[in-house]
Amino acid sequence: MADTVQSFLRPAEGFRSREAASFYTQLEDQARILHESIQGMTPQELEWQPERGMNTIGMLLAHNAIVDVFWTQIANGSFMIVLKSQPMFSRNTV
């Protein structure tokens, strides 16, 4: 049976809300663990996928990066929605 590892996180300082500090600390801890886990991965390992048609490890990491940027932009007010006046896809009608 595997050993159970227990760790305790101390919420970060400088937050108005203890709950926000706790969430921030947990996210930072998960980012640290992920970063440590993928250090030294080869391109072949990043291309691994559980089954054909499923996301690779590399694509899941890219998704995490995009989501981080999105939420950072939301948090600092720099996110803007750009609406296109033309449809993304059009049919060729002859």
TAGI-V269301 format. One record per residue. N is the residue number from 1. RES is the residue in three letters. D_CENTER is the distance of its C-alpha to the mean C-alpha in whole Angstrom. Layout:
N,RES,D_CENTER
N,RES,D_CENTER
//
This chain:
1,MET,31
2,ALA,28
3,ASP,28
4,THR,26
5,VAL,24
6,GLN,24
7,SER,22
8,PHE,23
9,LEU,20
10,ARG,22
11,PRO,21
12,ALA,20
13,GLU,23
14,GLY,24
15,PHE,22
16,ARG,25
17,SER,23
18,ARG,23
19,GLU,21
20,ALA,18
21,ALA,19
22,SER,18
23,PHE,15
24,TYR,14
25,THR,15
26,GLN,13
27,LEU,10
28,GLU,11
29,ASP,13
30,GLN,10
31,ALA,9
32,ARG,12
33,ILE,13
34,LEU,10
35,HIS,11
36,GLU,15
37,SER,14
38,ILE,14
39,GLN,16
40,GLY,19
41,MET,18
42,THR,20
43,PRO,19
44,GLN,21
45,GLU,19
46,LEU,16
47,GLU,18
48,TRP,18
49,GLN,18
50,PRO,19
51,GLU,21
52,ARG,22
53,GLY,21
54,MET,17
55,ASN,14
56,THR,14
57,ILE,12
58,GLY,12
59,MET,11
60,LEU,8
61,LEU,7
62,ALA,8
63,HIS,6
64,ASN,2
65,ALA,5
66,ILE,7
67,VAL,5
68,ASP,5
69,VAL,9
70,PHE,10
71,TRP,10
72,THR,11
73,GLN,14
74,ILE,14
75,ALA,15
76,ASN,17
77,GLY,19
78,SER,19
79,PHE,17
80,MET,20
81,ILE,20
82,VAL,22
83,LEU,25
84,LYS,27
85,SER,30
86,GLN,30
87,PRO,29
88,MET,26
89,PHE,28
90,SER,32
91,ARG,35
92,ASN,38
93,THR,41
94,VAL,44
//
